[in-house]
Amino acid sequence: MNETRSDDIRQTVRTAYSEVAEASNGGDCCGEASSCCGVSDDAQINALISTRLGYGADDLINVPEGADMGLGCGNPRAIASLKPGEVVLDLGSGGGFDAFLAAQEVGAAGQVIGVDMTPGMLSKARDNAARGGFTNVDFRLGEIEHLPVADASIDVIISNCVINLSPDKPQVFRDAHRVLKAGGRLAISDVVATTELPAELRDDPFLYSACVAGASTIDELEQWLNAAGFTEINIQPKDESSEFIKDWVPGSGVEDYVIAASIEAVKKAP
């Protein structure tokens, strides 16, 4: 993909999620962007979406109001096996939902770093952290291809339906490998393509923001993870996810082409 096309995709995604952040802060509902990975500006609907993604009732009440934005395609913490004292990095942290839940698991001795390229989301997450009294969470502005994080400083990377939005996924995995400690692990929920997307879906900018057009196949993801240096790669599709994916862009049939999956891998220890 050429650099101009990559920049166009980043700007489209940034604009869409800026509108989502504004809508969740009481602005006008964001039109087409309201379908970004299933997002709604209604708290009750977001709670329903999150329970369909695998979150429990306790998860929804243990985060600041407004942190659960109904974004995502799974629950990466369900496969992360977080431990007290670990340092966790959340790629595309949005309003902070997964970051706050992870912060409670790693405890005061641990830390969670959230990275998001949308200033509106970053402001929302920081406000949520202040209201919730979370002192072990740090939200940083940046792109997931070039993380504002030191080398070999992270125990676990989590992410929820964000890597598909990147126009340069091999670079995402290379930089993830850079920041992980030896033996560090990936625990990601994302969408994967089950078959080649038709051109009318693949080239639709709106469907890129809606977590469809940027989906990669399992074979592609495995190749990129291997090339970045990861081992113990495990990608598990979730057939039941078609039930909520069809609601992202109703009537489009996108559920025939993409499906949610859990993605796990480990940075090999020397």
C-alpha positions in Angstrom: 0.0 0.0 0.0 1.5 3.4 -1.0 2.0 6.1 1.6 -0.7 8.4 0.2 -3.3 5.6 0.5 -2.1 4.8 4.0 -2.4 8.4 5.1 -5.9 8.6 3.7 -6.9 5.6 5.6 -5.4 6.9 8.9 -7.2 10.2 8.4 -10.5 8.5 7.7 -10.3 6.4 10.8 -9.1 9.3 12.9 -12.0 11.5 11.8 -14.6 8.7 12.3 -13.5 8.0 15.9 -13.1 11.7 16.7 -16.8 11.9 15.8 -17.6 8.9 18.0 -15.7 10.6 21.0 -17.7 13.8 20.4 -21.0 12.0 20.2 -20.3 10.1 23.5 -19.6 13.5 25.1 -23.0 14.7 24.3 -22.5 15.9 20.8 -24.6 15.0 17.8 -24.7 11.3 16.9 -22.0 10.7 14.3 -24.0 9.5 11.3 -22.1 6.8 9.4 -19.3 6.7 11.9 -21.8 5.5 14.5 -21.3 2.0 13.0 -17.6 2.0 13.8 -17.1 -1.5 15.2 -20.7 -1.4 16.5 -20.5 1.8 18.6 -23.5 3.5 19.9 -24.0 6.7 21.9 -26.5 5.0 24.2 -25.1 3.6 27.5 -27.7 0.8 27.7 -27.1 -0.3 24.1 -23.3 -0.2 24.8 -23.8 -2.4 27.8 -25.7 -4.9 25.7 -23.1 -4.9 23.0 -20.3 -5.5 25.6 -22.1 -8.5 27.2 -22.4 -10.0 23.7 -18.6 -9.5 23.3 -17.9 -11.5 26.4 -17.8 -9.0 29.2 -19.5 -9.7 32.5 -21.9 -7.6 34.5 -19.1 -6.9 37.0 -16.9 -5.5 34.3 -19.5 -3.0 33.3 -19.9 -1.6 36.8 -16.2 -1.5 37.7 -15.3 1.2 35.2 -16.1 4.9 35.1 -19.4 5.9 33.5 -18.8 6.5 29.8 -15.7 4.3 29.5 -17.8 1.5 27.9 -18.5 2.8 24.4 -19.7 -0.5 22.9 -16.5 -0.7 20.8 -14.8 -3.9 19.9 -15.3 -7.5 18.8 -14.3 -9.5 21.8 -12.8 -9.4 25.3 -9.0 -9.5 25.0 -8.6 -9.8 28.8 -10.3 -13.2 28.7 -7.2 -14.6 27.0 -4.5 -12.3 28.6 -4.1 -14.1 31.9 -3.0 -10.8 33.5 -1.0 -11.0 36.8 -0.5 -8.5 39.6 2.5 -6.2 38.9 2.5 -6.6 35.2 2.9 -3.8 32.7 0.1 -3.8 30.1 -0.1 -1.9 26.8 -3.6 -1.3 25.2 -3.4 -0.6 21.5 -6.2 1.8 20.4 -7.4 2.3 24.0 -10.4 4.5 23.1 -12.3 5.7 26.2 -10.2 3.4 28.4 -12.7 0.5 29.0 -10.2 -2.4 28.6 -7.4 -0.4 30.2 -9.4 0.2 33.4 -10.3 -3.4 33.7 -6.7 -4.5 33.1 -5.6 -1.9 35.7 -7.7 -3.6 38.4 -6.1 -7.0 37.5 -2.5 -5.8 37.6 -3.1 -3.8 40.8 -1.2 -0.9 42.3 2.2 -2.6 41.6 1.3 -2.9 37.9 0.7 -0.3 35.2 -1.4 0.0 32.1 -0.5 2.2 29.2 -3.2 3.1 26.6 -2.2 4.4 23.2 -4.7 6.1 20.8 -4.2 8.3 17.8 -7.4 10.3 18.4 -7.1 13.3 20.6 -10.8 13.3 21.5 -10.6 9.7 22.7 -7.4 10.5 24.6 -9.1 13.4 26.5 -12.1 11.2 27.2 -9.9 8.4 28.6 -7.9 10.8 30.8 -11.1 12.3 32.1 -12.5 8.9 32.9 -9.3 7.9 34.7 -9.5 11.0 36.9 -13.1 10.5 37.8 -12.5 6.8 38.5 -9.4 7.4 40.6 -7.1 5.3 38.4 -3.5 6.1 39.3 -1.8 3.2 37.5 -3.1 4.1 34.0 -1.3 6.3 31.6 -2.9 7.4 28.2 -0.6 8.5 25.4 -1.2 10.0 22.0 0.3 7.9 19.2 -0.1 5.6 16.3 0.1 1.8 16.9 2.6 1.5 14.1 5.1 3.7 16.0 4.3 3.3 19.7 5.4 6.0 22.3 6.8 3.2 24.5 10.3 2.1 25.4 11.9 -1.0 24.1 11.4 -4.2 26.1 9.2 -2.5 28.7 5.8 -4.3 28.3 4.7 -7.7 29.7 1.4 -8.0 27.8 -0.2 -6.2 24.8 -4.0 -6.2 24.6 -6.1 -4.7 21.8 -9.7 -4.8 20.9 -10.7 -4.6 17.2 -8.1 -2.0 16.3 -5.2 -3.6 14.4 -7.6 -4.2 11.4 -7.9 -0.4 11.2 -4.1 0.0 10.5 -3.0 0.3 6.9 0.4 -1.2 7.9 -0.2 -4.2 10.0 3.3 -5.8 9.6 4.7 -2.6 11.2 2.2 -2.9 14.0 3.5 -6.3 14.9 7.1 -5.3 14.5 6.7 -2.4 16.9 4.7 -4.6 19.3 7.6 -7.1 19.3 10.0 -4.2 20.0 8.2 -3.0 23.1 7.5 -6.4 24.6 9.9 -7.9 27.1 11.4 -11.3 26.3 8.6 -13.8 27.0 6.0 -11.0 26.7 2.7 -11.9 25.0 0.0 -10.6 22.7 -3.7 -11.1 23.7 -5.8 -9.5 20.9 -9.4 -9.6 19.8 -9.8 -8.5 16.2 -11.6 -9.3 13.0 -10.2 -11.6 10.3 -11.3 -12.1 6.7 -12.7 -15.5 6.0 -12.6 -15.0 2.2 -11.4 -12.3 -0.2 -13.5 -9.1 0.2 -15.2 -7.8 -3.0 -13.7 -4.6 -4.3 -16.8 -2.6 -3.4 -16.3 -3.6 0.3 -12.5 -3.5 0.3 -12.3 0.0 -1.2 -15.1 1.6 0.8 -13.5 4.2 3.3 -16.5 3.9 5.6 -16.2 0.2 5.8 -12.5 0.6 6.8 -13.6 2.6 9.9 -16.3 0.0 10.5 -13.7 -2.7 11.0 -14.5 -4.6 7.8 -12.4 -3.4 4.8 -9.1 -3.7 6.6 -9.6 -7.3 7.8 -6.7 -9.6 7.0 -6.8 -13.4 6.5 -5.5 -15.7 9.2 -2.6 -16.8 6.8 -1.6 -13.1 6.4 -1.6 -12.5 10.1 0.4 -15.6 10.8 3.0 -14.6 8.2 3.3 -11.1 9.7 3.6 -12.3 13.3 6.3 -14.8 12.3 8.2 -12.2 10.4 8.1 -9.9 13.4 9.7 -12.6 15.5 6.7 -14.0 17.4 6.3 -17.6 18.4 3.4 -19.7 19.8 1.0 -18.0 17.4 -2.6 -19.1 18.0 -5.5 -17.5 16.0 -9.0 -18.8 16.9 -12.0 -17.6 14.9 -15.3 -17.2 16.7 -18.1 -18.4 14.5 -20.8 -16.9 16.8 -19.5 -13.4 16.2 -21.4 -13.2 12.9 -24.5 -12.5 15.0 -23.2 -9.1 16.1 -21.0 -8.3 13.1 -24.1 -8.3 10.9 -25.4 -5.3 13.0 -22.3 -3.2 12.2 -23.5 -2.4 8.7 -27.0 -3.7 8.5 -28.1 -5.2 5.2 -24.5 -5.2 3.7 -23.7 -8.9 4.2 -20.3 -8.1 5.8 -20.8 -11.0 8.1 -20.2 -13.3 5.1 -16.6 -12.0 4.8 -15.3 -11.2 8.2 -15.4 -12.8 11.6 -14.0 -12.0 15.1 -11.0 -14.0 16.3 -8.7 -14.2 19.3 -5.0 -13.7 18.4 -2.2 -14.9 20.8 1.5 -14.9 20.4 4.7 -14.7 22.5 8.0 -12.9 22.1 10.6 -15.6 22.3 12.9 -15.4 25.3 16.6 -15.5 24.5 
